[in-house]
Amino acid sequence: MDIKNIKSEFPIFNQKINGKPLVYLDSANSSQKPKTVINRMSNFYETEFSNVGRSVHSLAVKATNRFEDARDQVKNYINAKHREEIIFTKGATESINLVASSFGEKFINKGDEILTTELEHHSNYVPWHFIRQKKGAIIKFAPVNEKGEVEIDEIKKLISNKTKIIAITHISNVTGTIMPLKKIIGLAKEKKIPVLVDGTQGAPHLKLDMQDLDCDFYAISCHKMYGPNGLGILYAKKKWLEELPPYQGGGGMISEVLKEKVTFATSPTKFEAGTMQTAEVVAFSEAIKFIKDLGIENIQNHENEVLEYGIEKLRRNNSVNIVGDPSNRGSVICFTMKGIHPHDIATILDDDGVAIRAGHHCCQILHDKLGISATARASIGVYNSKEDIDILCNAIDKCKKVFEV
Ligand SMILES: Cc1ncc(COP(=O)(O)O)c(C=O)c1O
């Protein structure tokens, strides 16, 4: 596979949108799927489908093996120590809710502190808000500076002997800031504070090594990693999964159910209640294979080239204001244009087949801090090229003409 011609691996690009070739710049929202992933989904349903972890017939055994093979693939890909540390969820949102709920239930009490940042997606704030409400805990927010970065000293200042967990993003889905995770985790380790990383925007773009990173929890969104929708992963260190109470109750997650008492299965099953996604999990192995075949470093280099080209070109446009200027940025460019609402920008760009997202991107706290209600966001995936950026910039010029700004 050649990264320069990688669009041909994605059937979605075989069509025109509003009569124009599709320029998909919305991968931070959800990525497109390569044909290997799509084919594996349909092939699984056509020839191998069964529920997993229940029946003993041949199809069920085979499907269960495929499902558990996928867990091994994930474990190896992110270099987790144990396969039991990989929990399948319905998305990064559910992964974080699982931790907030189970960890919060057991370890967070009145007056305890949860440390997070102003950069976070609602998925890494609202679940902690629930615990704040339920337990009378306090949420502290490390502030974002003008560049869109969270300084390590600000985090240091906010850590206290009441801090029970640090919940922090890997890459901001608005400013693209890549957080200095190793330093933050090092700081937390000194104080024996566990760290949850919202890896939703990190996992599709950066090499993952859980043993090296040494975080306690890492949430992944498979649908942003060229994998199927409705699937996420929670990586959690084994010791936590042994200690935490289950998140949801139901079939599959139990050891014994009596009228008087219920005992639970061990991890990962303990945290996978009810019928799981099957074709999605199996097909996610193909997404990992796709990334591995290309090489995550090659993907990162390619995306960085496109990103830098985009930032430079947009900076030259006087009508465009790029949000944030972090020294270490991932594949996201949020921008505003004076006199044009981001939703209008997105609508006009769509006429030219350019798909971007507009809004607060589930980061209202950050937008409030920046003093804006919404931004337009172009986000880059493996299939984007400098030509896509040129088409984006031409479409932006069209916006200027339409709105006469
Ligand atoms: C930083 C961040 N965290 C969490 C989420 C939620 O991920 P999911 O859609 O897998 O629940 C997103 C989705 O956009 C995100 O960008």
The ligand as an SDF file (V2000), in Angstrom:
LIG
                    3D

 16 16  0  0  0  0  0  0  0  0999 V2000
  -11.2740   14.1670   22.5580 C   0  0  0  0  0  0  0  0  0  0  0  0
  -12.5030   13.2920   22.4340 C   0  0  0  0  0  0  0  0  0  0  0  0
  -12.8850   12.5480   23.4740 N   0  0  0  0  0  0  0  0  0  0  0  0
  -13.9630   11.7390   23.4120 C   0  0  0  0  0  0  0  0  0  0  0  0
  -14.7330   11.6400   22.2730 C   0  0  0  0  0  0  0  0  0  0  0  0
  -15.8960   10.6900   22.2280 C   0  0  0  0  0  0  0  0  0  0  0  0
  -15.5500    9.5440   21.5060 O   0  0  0  0  0  0  0  0  0  0  0  0
  -16.6360    8.4450   21.0870 P   0  0  0  0  0  0  0  0  0  0  0  0
  -17.3390    8.9790   19.9000 O   0  0  0  0  0  0  0  0  0  0  0  0
  -15.8430    7.2190   20.7340 O   0  0  0  0  0  0  0  0  0  0  0  0
  -17.5150    8.1970   22.2330 O   0  0  0  0  0  0  0  0  0  0  0  0
  -14.3690   12.4060   21.1540 C   0  0  0  0  0  0  0  0  0  0  0  0
  -15.1950   12.3640   19.9250 C   0  0  0  0  0  0  0  0  0  0  0  0
  -15.2020   13.2610   19.1360 O   0  0  0  0  0  0  0  0  0  0  0  0
  -13.2230   13.2440   21.2380 C   0  0  0  0  0  0  0  0  0  0  0  0
  -12.8280   13.9800   20.1950 O   0  0  0  0  0  0  0  0  0  0  0  0
  1  2  1  0
  2  3  1  0
  2 15  2  0
  3  4  2  0
  4  5  1  0
  5  6  1  0
  5 12  2  0
  6  7  1  0
  7  8  1  0
  8  9  2  0
  8 10  1  0
  8 11  1  0
 12 13  1  0
 12 15  1  0
 13 14  2  0
 15 16  1  0
M  END
$$$$
